[in-house]
Amino acid sequence: MTLKTAQNIAKQFTLVKAAATTLLALALSATVMMQAASGASRVKDIADFEGIRENILVGYGLVVGLNGTGDSLNNSPFTEQSLEAMLERLGVNTRDTDLKTDNVAAVVVTATLPAFARQGTKVDVTISSIGDAESLLGGTLVVTPLMAADGEVYAVAQGSITVAGFAAGGEAASITKGVPTAGRIANGAIVERELGFDLATLTSLRISLRNPDLTTSRRIAKAINDFIGNRVAKSTDPSTVVLNLDGSKRDDMVDLLTDIEQLMVEPDQIARVVIDEQSGIIVIGKDVKVDTVAIAQGNLTVRITETPQVSQPSPFAEQGQTVVVPRTDIQVTEDGDKKLTVLNSGVRLQELVDGLNALGIGPRDMISILQAIKAAGALQAEIELM
C-alpha cells in the first residue's frame, strides 16, 4: 500500500465519521422537535423533588422614621405596647408615659427561605402594615426575627423600605396611587439558621407531580427506567414516583437527579373546562368532547323609557294648573336571527369553539351554554368553577 492510498483511505474514513456524526445530530434534533411538537415537558417543569422546597417565614416588627403617617397609638394599642417593649430592651423606660408619636407603624414581615439557603445568605422581605398607618414611605424596619412553622427563628430582617405607591391630600381632596401601606426590602433579611437536609446521602427519594395524574406518573417512571437501564423508579400513586439509588450504578443522588430532571415526558390530564364567572374567562382543555347535541340561544330585551312632560295653562289664563303628564315608551326586542346549532358527537376543542361562535354569543352566555350541555350529559369533561 502506497502512502497516497493510505491517505485516501484515512480521508474517506474521516468523511464517513463526519457524516455519521451529522446523522446522529440530525436524529437527536428530530427527536427533540418531535417531543416538543407533541407537548413533552422536562421532568423538572412538571414535578418537584423531595427536600428541594422553599419555606415560608413570618415575623412581627416596627417601622420607624415615618413622616407623621404611622399608627395612631390610641387606635393601635399593639403598636404602643411593641414600642414600649422595644425601648425597654434598649434601656429606655417609658412605662406610665402617654406616648403620642405618629412616626411608628406595626407591620407583618414575610419572606421565603430558599431551599438549601446557607447562613449569611440574604433574601427579600415584604412589609405590610396592620394598623391604621397611612403610608410606610421613608420608613425603616427595626430588627425583626422571622420564624417558620416550627417556631424557630431562621432569619432576621432590617432595612429601609421601598414603597411603590404614595398618598397625598388636603382637607378637600386627596390622591392615592398604588398601596402605600406595603413595601419591600431587597436583600433585607439574613439567614441565621440552616435547614438540616442532606440530599447527597439519600438512597431513595420521592418525586411529586405538580398536577397529579396516573398516566403522567407512570410515564415519568418509565422514562427514568429507560434512561437508567434498570428498574429504579416506580409509580406509587397519581402524584408520587419513588426513586431508588440502588441499581442505578450511581453513588450520588444529586448527580442522578441532575440527569433525571432533563428527561422529556408528555404530561396527561383529564378533560376539564375552567370557568371564572366573575371575569367571564373560559379555558377549555384539548381533550374535551361533546356528544351530539343541538343548541339554541336567544335573548329577549324589554326596554321601558319614561319621558314625563309638563302641561301648564296659557299665560294669564283664569283657570287651570300646571301638572306633570307621564309619557312611557315600551320597546321589546327579540333576537330572531339566532339559529339552532348542532354539535356532532365526538367533536373536539376546535369544533366546539367554532360551534359556539357560530351562535354569535359572548363569554357570559357561553358559560351558561357549557353548564347546560354538562347538565344534559353531553359534555364529557369536568367543569371547574373558579
Summary of the structure (lengths in Angstrom):
residues: 386
radius of gyration: 34.8
end to end distance: 80.3
largest distance: 140.3
contacts: 1063
relative contact order: 0.11
helix: 25%
strand: 33%
